[in-house]
Amino acid sequence: MRIISWAYKKLFLLENKLFTDHLTRILLREYKAQVVGEPGERAVEYAFMFKHLSKIYPSKVLDVGPGQSAFPSLLAYCGFHVTAVDKKTGYWKEPLQNRHFYVIEDDITNPQVKERYDVITCVSTLEHIPDHLLAVKGMFSLLNPGGHLALTAPYNEGRYVTNVYALPEAGYGQDYPFVCQVFSRKEIDAWLRENHATVVDQEYWDVFTGALWTFGKYHTPKESSRHEPHHLTCILFQKNLKSYCNDRARDIPLS
C-alpha cells in the first residue's frame, strides 16, 4: 500500500509540474503580447458588480456568459459560492475553454441548471443573445424571491438596434459571427413587466465619440446620464418578492 501511495504521489507531482510549466508558457506569451491602449469598459462593469455584491453579500452567485474571462474566479476568490454557465456552441467558433474557472455548458434561454441563486451577474453577454426576452426570463427564473440580477450591455435611452455591427457607421464587428444589440428603455420596461422586477440602480457610460456603440472613436469610459450621450449601461434589478408571492398564491387551489 505504501508503494502504491508513493507512486500516486509521484504521479500527482509530475502532472502538477507539467501543467504548471505549460500554463506558465501561456501566461508569459500573453504577458509579452499585451497592447498598450485605452483602458476598456470592463473596469467600470466589474466595479458596478462588486459595488453591489459588497452590499448584498449573497450566498450563491450565478455568472452567465463569462466566456474566457476570469470574472467568476474573482468572485470565488472573494468568498462567494459561484456557478458559471455559458453556451459553448453557436457564439464560439471553437469549443470554449476557460482556464480560470469551470464553466458549465448551458443555454440561458432554456436553462437546465436546477439551483436558485441570490445574485446573477451577466457582463456584456445579453447583447449577443438574439432572443434577449427569453434570456432575461431564464435568468429571473433562476433567482430566489427578492434576488438580484446585475447586467451590463450597450445602451441608448431612446433607440433599440438589433445588430449595431450591421450598420454602415459601425467601427468594427462586421465580420463577427454574432450580433450585438443596443438596448433601450423600451426593452428594460419589457424585462420589468415580464419578470415582476424593479430597477434598483442604473449607471450610464459614455464610451465612444459617435452616437451608438462602436460609432466613432473609443475613449476611456466617462460616467454620464440618461439625458446625456451614453453607450453602455450597468443595471441592477431585483425580483419583486410581493409579485412572486401573489403569483404563488394564485397557483394554490382553493380548498
Stockholm file with secondary structure:
# STOCKHOLM 1.0

chainA/1-255         MRIISWAYKKLFLLENKLFTDHLTRILLREYKAQVVGEPGERAVEYAFMFKHLSKIYPSKVLDVGPGQSAFPSLLAYCGFHVTAVDKKTGYWKEPLQNRHFYVIEDDITNPQVKERYDVITCVSTLEHIPDHLLAVKGMFSLLNPGGHLALTAPYNEGRYVTNVYALPEAGYGQDYPFVCQVFSRKEIDAWLRENHATVVDQEYWDVFTGALWTFGKYHTPKESSRHEPHHLTCILFQKNLKSYCNDRARDIPLS
#=GR chainA/1-255 SS CHHHHHHHHHHHHHHHHHHHHHHHHHHHHHHHTCCCCSCCTHHHHHHHHHHHHHHHCCSEEEEECCTTCSHHHHHHHTTCEEEEEECCSSSCSSCCCCSSSCCEECCTTSCCCCCCEEEEEEESCGGGCSCHHHHHHHHHHTEEEEEEEEEEEEBCTTCCBSCGGGSTTBSSCTTCSSCCCBBCHHHHHHHHHHHTEEEEEEEEEEEESSSSTTBSCEEEEEEECTTSCCSEEEEEEEECHHHHHHHHHHHSCCC
#=GC SS_cons         CHHHHHHHHHHHHHHHHHHHHHHHHHHHHHHHTCCCCSCCTHHHHHHHHHHHHHHHCCSEEEEECCTTCSHHHHHHHTTCEEEEEECCSSSCSSCCCCSSSCCEECCTTSCCCCCCEEEEEEESCGGGCSCHHHHHHHHHHTEEEEEEEEEEEEBCTTCCBSCGGGSTTBSSCTTCSSCCCBBCHHHHHHHHHHHTEEEEEEEEEEEESSSSTTBSCEEEEEEECTTSCCSEEEEEEEECHHHHHHHHHHHSCCC
//
